[in-house]
Amino acid sequence: MSQQSEDVRYRGSGQPGVKTRIYSVAVPVVLGLCGIALLVGSLALGVGTTNEPGPGLWPFAIACTWTLAAAAIAWESFKGTALPPVGPSQRPAVGFGLTLAFILIFSYIGLIPAVLIVTSAWMKLLSDMSWKRIIIASLTITALLYILFAIIIGTAFPASVLPIP
Amino acid sequence: MNDSILLGFSVALDPMNLLAVLAGCLLGVVVGVLPGLGPITTISILLPFTYAMEPTTAIILLAGIYAGVMYGGTVTSVLLKLPGEAASVVTAIDGYEMARKGRAGPALGISAIGSFIGATVALIALTFFAPALAELAVKLGPPEYAMLALLGLLLIAYLGAGAFAKAVVAAAIGLFLATVGLDPISGDARFVGDSLQLLDGMDVVAVVLGLFGIGEVLFSLRERDSEAELVSKKVGRVWPTKKDLRDSAAPIARGSVIGTLVGLVPGGGGLLSSLLSYGAERRFAKNPEEFGKGAIQGVAGPETANNASSTSSFIPLLSLGIPFNVTISLLFSVLLINGITPGPRLVTENPDLFWGVIASMYLGNVVLLILSLPLVGLLIQILRVDMAVLSPFIIVLSLVGVYTIDNNTWNMWVALFFGVVGYFMRIWGFPPGPLVLAFILGGLLETSLRQSLLLGDEGLLIFLQRPGSLALIAVSVLLIGASTFSAVRKRRAQTGAVEESIHVGS
């Protein structure tokens, strides 16, 4: 379903509540504030003139477009077009946490433990797979990545606490 | 022309390039079948691996993947009603109904035949039209290039799914990201703070993999994996009957023309071409009521059109040096990374690359036709791959791939950041495509704009003094006007409907 029709669906389901309306206006307002921050930053760089453009001229033009478009979305939201709700976020939060953990383990411990731990935890926490299938799948993924990156490409991995990457 | 085509085939038949065609097509078909891995994610995952390849081989591999994904996406559309990539959404309507009636084989067969014909027509256009357009494009100066890139971005925002203002914000974010780092003209550092890494700007692979790879996986976690119903594990006879071929001949012919033309339009891409083709077929059909109930014309036309458009979208890349869709923009960045500037001079300065890529696309098209039909049974087995296994695999593969760009964990953090950005963009309906395209086109756009301003003494008037840029401005103004007018009209219609319902209710 396209976003436009999704937005219309929200409109069609009656006027959004106060909380939804605040949230729907807050998102584009924050975006607009980012645009204004960029505007200030580009002015600080120096916009120059149209004959002698400075390094800030192009970012200034981008910031104006950004801010105006964000204002248009905020106005639409204020008039009643609600943004889709954030919805269920527990599983995506777990996914985000595991992705973050992967980068940390990869950086400080090594490739193999990072892939093994994160893929196993991902499958355990985010699916109904049995331990047997999880172990087979995570060992296969780890072996594939090790062969691809460490053996075939010969990637220089970060200093690892383990003798192998 | 004959010598050029022969040169192209001599390059394409080089063993490494031939292997790249085969590997690209096969990988593309497999990936096209897998949900959650579209052409953009796959190509961005593979980009770091192509850095060590010859640029011609790299582009041939990626072009093969792009074509293969277009073929593969059809299989899930027909058998599961789950499009493997966006352009196959339309095929799912009648393709799935055909499969329910036990005609999955002919649906897949006619898709493969239509795709082959559509891509061949577009390739012929590419062979003859791209060099001519490149000759014309040599005469374009920075003002025309700036306006062309700007019009391209506007059209992508305008034609894409979703609200225009949201697409404009996304494009503005992409343009801003392209300014981070050293100013291309004065050399001043912009928006880098104290970060040394940001001085070099952000890496396109990290941004794209974050937005499309990680962002898509995180977004897909919002719902537990739902079991889609596989209509049949046995596809049966794939070759369509004589009647099927007769019914599909005109839709394939129309789809070839529609797709080839739509691929030339910025933001056109596969989905728009298949939608237009589906609409045209319904209009031309003797029994339009059959559409949605398993009409083979509803499969043949759109499938032909989406493959024709993905092939013809190479024309603006190879002749103008401006990518008009996200996947093509990734190929554009591969050329740039290898020190090759795509554009009108490509045909004269790198004829082996220009003609080699075109010839390899002819080969890839034949490979896909030969392989895709017998492979259908194997592809059905791939459908059994669990998303619970695929999701962490995409995440770790993307992150380690991003690390290999410069053997530094910085880009992994950038990818994670953009993964979160992509997640929220999907929730709130901000399309990530314009962001990526604007990010990739940003450098070209800014340099052309500033060069134009430095060229003339009258500032912005230079864009109005040259007929080419003036015409492009006129088209842009018309587009913005049309978009505003249609939004106002829609709002009025909705307000009217609400008032009417209140009136009836009271």
Interface residues (C-beta under 8 A of the other chain):
Chain A: S2 Q3 Q4 E6 D7 V8 R11 V27 L31 G35 L38 G41 L45 T49 T50 N51 E52 P53 G54 P55 G56 L57 W58 P59 I62 A63 T65 W66 A69 A70 A72 I73 E76 L83 P84 V86 G87 P88 S89 R91 P92 V94 G95 F96 L98 T99 L100 F102 I103 F106 S107 L111 A114 V115 V118 T119 W122 M123 L126 S127 D128 M129 A137 S138 I141 L145 F149 I153 T155 A156 F157 P158
Chain B: F49 A52 A161 G162 A163 A165 K166 V168 V169 A172 I173 L175 F176 T179 D183 I185 S186 D188 R190 F191 I214 V217 L218 F219 L221 R222 E223 R224 D225 D386 A388 V389 S391 P392 F393 I395 V396 L397 L399 V400 Y403 T404 N407 T409 M412 W413 L416 G419 V420 Y423 F424 I427 W428 G429 P431 E446 L449 R450 L453 L454 G456 D457 E458 G459 L460 Q494
